[in-house]
Amino acid sequence: MISKPRRRRWLPTAGAALALAAGMVTGPVTSAQAATQGPCDIYAAGGTPCVAAHSTTRALYGAYSGALYQVRRASDSKTQDIGVLSAGGVANAAAQDSFCAGTTCLITVIYDQSGRNNRLTQAPPGGFQGPAAGGYDNLANAAAAPTTVGGQKAYGVYVAPGTGYRNNNTNGVATGDQPEGMYAIFDGTHYNGGCCFDYGNAERNSRDNGNGTMEAIYFGNIRVWGYGAGNGPWIMADLENGLFSGVNQRYNANDPSISHRYLTAIIKGEPNHWAIRGGNAQSGDVSTFYNGVRPNVSGYNPMRKEGAIILGTGGDNSIGSAGTFYEGVMTSGYPSDATESAVQANIVAAGYGTGGSNTGTGPVHAVGAGKCLSAPNSTQGTQLQIAGCASQAGQTWTRTADGRLTATLGGATLCLDASGQGTSAGTKAVTWPCNGQANQQWTVNANGTVTGVQSGLCLDVTGASTADGAPVELWTCNGGSNQQWTFG
């Protein structure tokens, strides 16, 4: 772990921040750039230092060289810390792949890079009990959210419903009406209408302690409380007993639906003042969707924040949510817009990407197999492709005489198991909505394609389950072991 960064009391000039936000640093992050600064160095320079810094993909300080997260493998329950390739750099995904080869791994700890030990671990039971033994929430599959950062492979935190991380005994996180800021990078295509995919400040006892006891980023398309324009998803603030898209308790037209593949989401608050901001983590600056007084509902002015940290659940451990997290921080003090623009420029320069093999539907991959499935567009008759996650060429599926769907990748012939639904031309394979859309059916065609009407849908050909995140089996045709494909 590194020591707490020295707090410098100067603000970046508006010109410098705008130059960064305009994209003067446009290429993938290099080792030299990484060693210069990270988001938390920028916050510190702006007078609002990080008090928590979580990421499974990269260092958030230019000098950070410690562990990012810990994984535990299923085969023998041993654990291993996963660090960075170099100080200030990208996660050492190869270390995870080697340690987890032939088995599955779970993310057990997400370390705090700020030096305050505000690490995130398996969330304990709360007002809503957890699904795992003893009431604790589930842990994320360590390989379920592959990504690239600056061209280097890394993994995010894939939150299926029931998954959650928490720290109820933090150090330095804002309480009461103290000012704070926070940002997170999410997969903007992976969400649902459950409660609540949050990252940020929550109750210390995992219970609902009333209005104003939370201040966290929410991402999803639930309409039970507040909502914004369109059908969602929206960046909103979970302030407890309400998700707020602006000053009004329910609808606020200025909070747009936003679903960039890599999404920057920002919430910040101070006495009787808060803001929602967001943008594309791959390009451009962040926009302001709300900037004004606290909600016009009793209990939110002054705030009564308690200072715990959550990821993937609501403050009372509501566990119906889904989403993917890559990095996020919490600050002491209310960050300026200029500081956040400089942080956004750093995020863009880091170069988040999918490696060209996972476009259109969010995380779709084989656990431990290093292979990806993509549906490039929604045109009827478009063929799904299987490709290596490291940008190898796609492979089309071939219809065989005995009714199988096969593809060849890396010299191995692979089969897609549609046995639960049949593979005759014209039969239907079960699908489920990824993002709250209406169900759609995919058709197995005579020419070997598997087609659907619209994009943003996931394919389940096992017939076993239609739940979001259900596995699809892929195996080698010569009797090799099965691989599970997880659709988000």
Long-range contacts (C-beta under 8 A, 24 or more apart in sequence): 1-66, 1-111, 1-113, 1-115, 1-117, 2-61, 2-63, 2-64, 2-65, 2-66, 2-113, 2-115, 3-115, 4-49, 4-114, 4-115, 4-116, 5-40, 5-41, 5-44, 5-49, 5-50, 5-61, 6-44, 7-44, 7-47, 7-49, 8-44, 8-45, 8-47, 9-47, 10-45, 10-47, 11-45, 11-46, 11-47, 11-336, 11-338, 11-339, 12-42, 12-45, 12-46, 12-338, 12-339, 12-342, 13-338, 14-338, 16-342, 17-338, 17-339, 17-341, 17-342, 17-345, 18-338, 18-341, 20-341, 20-342, 20-345, 20-346, 21-284, 21-285, 21-341, 21-342, 21-344, 21-345, 22-285, 23-283, 23-284, 23-345, 23-348, 24-345, 25-345, 25-346, 25-348, 25-349, 26-348, 26-349, 27-349, 27-351, 28-150, 28-151, 28-349, 28-350, 28-351, 29-58, 29-89, 29-90, 29-149, 29-150, 29-349, 29-350, 29-351, 30-150, 31-86, 31-88, 31-89, 33-349, 34-58, 34-59, 34-62, 34-86, 34-87, 34-88, 34-89, 34-90, 35-62, 35-63, 35-86, 35-87, 35-88, 36-62, 36-88, 37-62, 37-346, 38-62, 38-64, 38-88, 38-346, 39-183, 39-327, 39-329, 39-343, 39-346, 39-347, 40-113, 40-114, 40-329, 42-339, 42-342, 42-343, 42-346, 43-181, 43-329, 43-331, 43-335, 43-339, 43-343, 45-339, 46-335, 46-336, 46-338, 46-339, 46-342, 47-333, 48-181, 48-331, 48-332, 48-333, 48-334, 48-335, 48-336, 48-339, 49-114, 49-331, 49-332, 49-333, 50-113, 50-114, 50-329, 50-330, 50-331, 50-332, 51-114, 51-116, 51-118, 51-170, 51-171, 51-172, 51-173, 51-174, 51-330, 51-331, 51-332, 52-112, 52-114, 52-116, 52-118, 52-170, 52-172, 52-173, 52-309, 52-329, 52-330, 53-112, 53-113, 53-114, 53-329, 54-110, 54-111, 54-112, 54-113, 54-120, 54-311, 54-327, 54-328, 54-329, 55-91, 55-110, 55-113, 55-326, 55-327, 55-328, 56-82, 56-91, 56-107, 56-110, 56-154, 56-155, 56-156, 56-157, 56-326, 56-327, 57-90, 57-91, 57-147, 57-149, 57-154, 57-155, 57-156, 57-326, 57-327, 57-352, 58-84, 58-89, 58-90, 58-91, 58-149, 58-154, 58-327, 58-350, 59-84, 59-87, 59-88, 59-89, 59-90, 59-113, 60-113, 60-327, 60-329, 61-88, 61-113, 62-87, 62-88, 63-87, 63-88, 64-88, 64-113, 66-111, 66-113, 67-111, 68-110, 68-111, 68-113, 69-107, 69-109, 69-110, 69-111, 70-107, 70-108, 70-109, 70-111, 71-96, 71-99, 71-100, 71-105, 71-106, 71-107, 71-108, 71-142, 72-105, 72-106, 72-108, 72-139, 73-99, 73-100, 73-103, 73-104, 73-105, 74-103, 74-104, 74-105, 74-106, 75-102, 75-103, 79-108, 81-111, 85-152, 89-152, 90-149, 90-150, 90-152, 90-154, 91-149, 91-152, 91-154, 91-155, 93-152, 93-153, 93-154, 93-155, 94-153, 96-142, 96-143, 96-155, 97-370, 100-142, 100-143, 100-368, 101-368, 102-368, 103-368, 104-141, 104-142, 104-143, 104-367, 104-368, 105-141, 105-142, 105-143, 106-139, 106-140, 106-141, 106-142, 107-139, 107-140, 107-141, 107-142, 107-157, 108-139, 110-157, 110-165, 110-311, 114-172, 114-329, 116-170, 116-171, 116-172, 117-171, 118-167, 118-170, 118-171, 118-172, 118-173, 118-309, 118-330, 119-167, 120-165, 120-166, 120-167, 120-309, 120-311, 121-165, 121-166, 121-167, 122-164, 122-165, 122-166, 123-164, 123-165, 123-166, 123-206, 123-310, 123-312, 123-313, 123-317, 124-166, 124-168, 124-206, 124-317, 125-206, 125-317, 126-205, 126-206, 126-207, 126-315, 126-316, 126-317, 127-206, 127-207, 127-208, 127-316, 127-317, 127-318, 128-314, 128-316, 128-317, 128-318, 128-319, 129-317, 130-162, 130-164, 130-317, 130-319, 131-162, 131-319, 132-162, 137-162, 137-163, 137-164, 137-165, 137-166, 137-312, 137-313, 137-317, 137-319, 138-162, 138-163, 138-164, 139-163, 140-312, 141-367, 141-486, 143-365, 143-367, 143-368, 144-363, 144-365, 144-367, 144-486, 144-488, 145-187, 145-324, 145-326, 145-363, 145-488, 146-355, 146-358, 146-363, 146-365, 146-372, 146-389, 147-326, 147-352, 147-353, 147-354, 147-355, 148-351, 148-352, 148-353, 148-354, 148-355, 149-350, 149-351, 149-352, 149-353, 150-350, 150-351, 151-351, 151-353, 153-355, 153-389, 153-390, 156-187, 156-324, 156-325, 156-326, 157-311, 157-312, 157-324, 157-325, 157-326, 158-190, 158-324, 158-363, 158-486, 158-488, 159-197, 159-311, 159-312, 159-321, 159-322, 159-323, 159-324, 159-325, 160-322, 160-468, 160-469, 161-192, 161-194, 161-319, 161-320, 161-321, 161-322, 161-468, 161-469, 162-319, 163-312, 163-319, 164-310, 164-311, 164-312, 164-313, 164-317, 164-319, 165-310, 165-311, 165-312, 166-202, 166-206, 166-308, 166-309, 166-310, 166-311, 166-313, 166-317, 167-308, 167-309, 168-204, 168-205, 168-206, 168-308, 169-204, 169-308, 170-307, 170-308, 170-309, 172-332, 173-201, 173-307, 173-308, 173-309, 173-330, 174-201, 174-215, 174-305, 174-307, 174-330, 174-332, 175-305, 175-306, 175-307, 176-302, 176-303, 176-304, 176-305, 177-270, 177-271, 177-302, 177-303, 177-304, 177-305, 178-305, 179-268, 179-269, 179-270, 179-271, 179-332, 179-333, 179-334, 180-215, 180-268, 180-269, 180-270, 180-305, 180-330, 180-331, 180-332, 180-333, 180-334, 181-266, 181-267, 181-268, 181-330, 181-331, 181-333, 181-334, 181-335, 181-340, 182-216, 182-217, 182-266, 182-267, 182-268, 182-328, 182-329, 182-330, 182-331, 183-217, 183-264, 183-265, 183-266, 183-328, 183-329, 183-340, 183-343, 184-217, 184-219, 184-264, 184-265, 184-325, 184-326, 184-327, 184-328, 185-262, 185-263, 185-264, 185-265, 185-281, 185-325, 185-326, 185-327, 185-328, 185-347, 185-352, 186-219, 186-262, 186-263, 186-265, 186-323, 186-324, 186-325, 186-326, 187-261, 187-262, 187-263, 187-323, 187-324, 187-326, 187-362, 187-363, 187-488, 188-219, 188-233, 188-258, 188-259, 188-260, 188-261, 188-262, 188-263, 189-259, 189-261, 189-361, 189-362, 189-434, 189-435, 189-456, 190-322, 190-323, 190-324, 190-362, 190-363, 190-434, 190-435, 190-488, 191-219, 191-220, 191-221, 191-232, 191-233, 191-259, 191-322, 191-323, 191-435, 191-436, 192-220, 192-221, 192-320, 192-321, 192-322, 192-323, 192-435, 192-436, 192-468, 193-220, 193-221, 193-222, 193-223, 193-232, 193-436, 194-220, 194-222, 194-318, 194-320, 194-321, 194-322, 195-222, 195-224, 195-314, 195-318, 195-320, 195-321, 196-220, 196-222, 196-238, 196-243, 196-313, 196-314, 196-318, 196-320, 196-321, 197-312, 197-321, 197-322, 197-323, 198-238, 198-310, 198-311, 198-312, 198-313, 198-314, 198-315, 198-321, 199-310, 199-311, 199-312, 199-325, 199-328, 200-238, 200-267, 200-309, 200-310, 200-330, 201-305, 201-306, 201-307, 201-308, 201-309, 201-330, 202-240, 202-306, 202-308, 202-309, 202-310, 202-314, 202-315, 203-240, 203-306, 203-308, 203-315, 203-316, 204-306, 204-307, 204-308, 206-308, 206-315, 206-316, 206-317, 207-315, 207-316, 208-240, 208-241, 208-315, 208-316, 209-240, 209-304, 209-306, 209-315, 210-240, 210-241, 210-299, 210-304, 211-239, 211-240, 211-241, 211-242, 211-297, 211-298, 211-299, 211-300, 211-304, 212-239, 212-240, 212-299, 212-300, 212-301, 212-302, 212-303, 212-304, 212-305, 213-240, 213-304, 213-305, 213-306, 213-315, 214-238, 214-239, 214-240, 214-305, 214-306, 214-315, 215-239, 215-267, 215-269, 215-274, 215-303, 215-305, 216-267, 216-310, 216-315, 217-265, 217-266, 217-267, 217-328, 218-243, 219-263, 219-265, 219-323, 220-321, 220-322, 220-323, 221-257, 221-435, 221-436, 225-249, 225-250, 226-250, 226-251, 226-252, 227-251, 227-252, 227-255, 228-252, 228-253, 228-254, 228-255, 228-256, 228-257, 228-289, 229-253, 229-254, 229-255, 229-256, 229-257, 230-256, 230-257, 231-257, 231-436, 232-257, 232-436, 233-257, 233-258, 233-259, 233-435, 234-258, 235-263, 235-265, 235-266, 235-267, 235-276, 235-277, 235-278, 235-289, 236-276, 237-267, 237-269, 237-274, 237-276, 238-314, 238-315, 239-295, 239-300, 239-303, 240-315, 241-299, 242-295, 242-297, 244-295, 245-276, 245-289, 245-290, 246-276, 246-289, 246-290, 246-292, 247-290, 247-292, 247-293, 247-294, 247-295, 247-296, 248-295, 248-296, 249-295, 249-296, 249-297, 252-290, 254-289, 254-290, 255-289, 255-290, 256-289, 259-435, 261-354, 261-362, 262-326, 262-352, 262-353, 264-344, 264-347, 266-340, 268-331, 268-334, 268-335, 269-294, 269-303, 269-334, 270-334, 271-301, 271-302, 271-303, 272-301, 272-302, 273-334, 277-337, 277-340, 279-344, 281-344, 281-347, 281-348, 281-352, 282-348, 282-351, 282-352, 282-353, 283-348, 284-344, 284-348, 285-341, 285-344, 285-345, 286-340, 286-341, 286-344, 288-337, 322-468, 322-469, 322-488, 324-362, 324-363, 324-488, 326-352, 355-389, 355-390, 355-391, 356-391, 357-387, 357-388, 357-389, 357-390, 357-391, 357-392, 357-394, 358-389, 360-455, 360-456, 361-434, 361-455, 361-456, 361-457, 361-458, 361-487, 361-488, 362-434, 362-488, 363-486, 363-487, 363-488, 364-458, 364-485, 364-486, 364-487, 364-488, 365-389, 365-485, 365-486, 366-474, 366-483, 366-484, 366-485, 367-483, 367-484, 367-485, 367-486, 368-483, 369-474, 369-483, 371-409, 371-474, 371-483, 373-485, 375-452, 375-455, 377-455, 378-452, 378-453, 378-454, 378-455, 380-451, 380-453, 381-445, 381-449, 381-451, 382-449, 382-451, 383-448, 383-449, 383-450, 384-449, 384-450, 384-459, 386-414, 396-448, 397-448, 397-449, 397-450, 398-448, 399-446, 399-447, 399-448, 404-477, 405-444, 405-448, 405-450, 406-477, 412-476, 412-480, 413-476, 413-477, 413-478, 414-474, 414-475, 414-476, 414-477, 415-474, 415-475, 415-476, 415-477, 416-450, 416-461, 416-472, 416-474, 417-461, 417-462, 417-472, 417-473, 417-474, 417-475, 418-444, 418-461, 419-463, 420-461, 420-462, 420-463, 420-464, 421-461, 421-463, 429-459, 429-460, 429-461, 430-460, 430-461, 430-463, 430-466, 431-457, 431-458, 431-459, 431-460, 431-466, 432-457, 432-458, 432-460, 432-466, 432-467, 432-468, 432-470, 433-457, 434-458, 434-468, 434-487, 434-488, 458-487, 458-488, 459-487, 460-487
